[in-house]
Amino acid sequence: MQRSAGKWTGRFIWASVVQGLLAVVWTLFIIDPYVAFSPARVIAGGEAGTWFFVGYVMYILVGVLAVAVTALFYFYIESVRNKAYRGLASYLAWAHIVLMNIGASGATYLLMYGGYLGGVAQAPTSSGGGGLSAGQIHVQILGALVTPIGYFVAIAVLGVLAGGFGYLIAVRRA
């Protein structure tokens, strides 16, 4: 017997599709040979460029793949268990999709942004960079991003916890 996917399954799939399209834009930016200072060079340079790489990989894993996999949890409840998200469970599902996507995107985008700026600042002045040392980059660029990244991670965690509580409420309904 074939069952249709529930509304939350679809919402998380669409969120994953949107995040996937944004990942494609990031990928094109990384591989674009005409960018004045290529992110590929920043990544290859290491140190601050590692922040860019980690942000990019985490965005793919959390922003795209984890959101898509989360849709499977909603599919299980809505379609396999035939339980509807309503009332508090629905509000928690909204908190899940909004906070998880904002938190994951915000944290990983700041990692990529900081890594890119740091990588450009680290490059020699002869190649268009800032010629800063790793210590200067961490103090002047990356250090200021640690707290906002932490806040975005906390927002994502709150979203995941809200989704987990909503899951428990929905699955326990008669």
N, C-alpha and C positions, 0 to 999 in steps of 0.2 A: 504494500500500500504506500503510495507516494504522498508525502505531506508537503505543504507549502511552508516556506520559511516565515518566521514571525517578523514583526515590525522591527524589533531590536536587532535581530540577525541582519536584516537589510541595512539598518543604520550603521552598524559597525563595519559591514562590508563596504559601504559607500565611504565611510571615514577612511578605511584602509586604501581604497582606490584614490581618494584625494591625496592622502599622504604619499602614496606610490607615485602619483604624478609630480608632486613636489620633490620627491627623491630623484626623479628623472631630471628635473631642472637642476638640482644640485650636481648630479652626475655630469650633465652637459657643461656646467660651469667648471667642473674639475678638469674635464678632458678638452675643453676649448683651447686650441693652440693660439688663439688671437687675443686672449685676455692679457692685459699689460703685465701682470705678474701672476703667472699660472698657479692655481692651487696645487697642481701636481708637483710643481717645484717646491712649494711650501711643505707638502707632505714628505717629499724626498729629503728635505733639509733636516727633518727630525726635530727634536726638542719642542718648540712651540707648535710646529706642524703636527706633532703627535696629537695635540688637542683637536686639531681639525679632523684628523683621521678617526680618532675615537668618537668624536661627535657624529661624523658621517656614518660610521658603522653602527653606532647605537641608534641613530635615527632609523636606519634600515631595519634593525632588529626590533626596536620598541615602537617606533612611530608607524611602521608599516606592518611588519610580520606579527607583532604581538596584538595589534588591533584586529588583524584578520583572524588570528587564532581565537581571540576573545569572542568573535562572532560565533564560533563553534559552541561555546558555552551557552550563549543565548539560543542558538538553534536547538541544543539539547533540551533546554527547559521549555521553549515555546513550541517546538515541533515534535520532539520525541516524547517528552513528558506531558505535552499538551496543557501547559500551565501558562496563564496570561500574566504579564507584568501589569499590575494596576495598583493604584494608591501609592503607598510609601515605596514599594518595590520599583514602580515606574520613575518616581523622583530620584531614587538612588541610581537607576540605570542612566538617567539624564546626567546626574553628577559624574557617573563613571565615564561616559563618552566625552563629556566636555572637559572635565579636569584631567583625565588621562591624556587626551590629545594636546591640550594646552601645555601641560607640564612636560610631557615628553618632547614636544616640538620646541618649547622655550629653552629647556636645558640643552638639548642637542644643538640647536641653532646658535646659542651662546658659545658652546664649545667650539663649533666650527668658525664662528666669527672671531673669537679670541685667538684661535689657532692660526687663522689666516692673517690677522693683523700682526700677531707675534712673528709669524714666519716671514712676512714682508719686512718687519722691523729688524729681524735677525740677519737678513741677506746683506751682503756687502754693499756699500754705497756705490761701488763701481758698476753693480748690476741693477741699480735702482732701489735697493733696500735701504734700511735705516742704519745698518752697521752696529746695532745694539748687541750687547752680550746677553746671555741667557738670564743672568740675574736681573739686568735692567728690564728685560721683557716681562719677567715674572712680577716685578715690583710695579712697573708702569702700565702694563696692559692686562696681564692675566689675573693678577691679584684682585683687581676690582671686580672680576667676573665670578669669583668663587661663591660669594654669598648669593647673588641672584640665581646662579645655577642651582645652588642648594634649595632655594625657595621653589624653583620650578620642579625639582625632583620631589619635594614635599607635596606640591600640588598634584603631581602625577600619582604619588602613593595614596593620597587622600581619595583620588578618583578610583583607584583600584580597590581600596578598602570599601568605598561606597558600593561599587559593583559587587564585591563579595558579599556584603550584607544584603543587598538586593537579591542576589542569587539565592541566599539562604531563605529569605522571606518567601520568594516565589516558589522555590522547590518544596517548601513545607506546607504550602496551601493545599487544601483538600480538593 
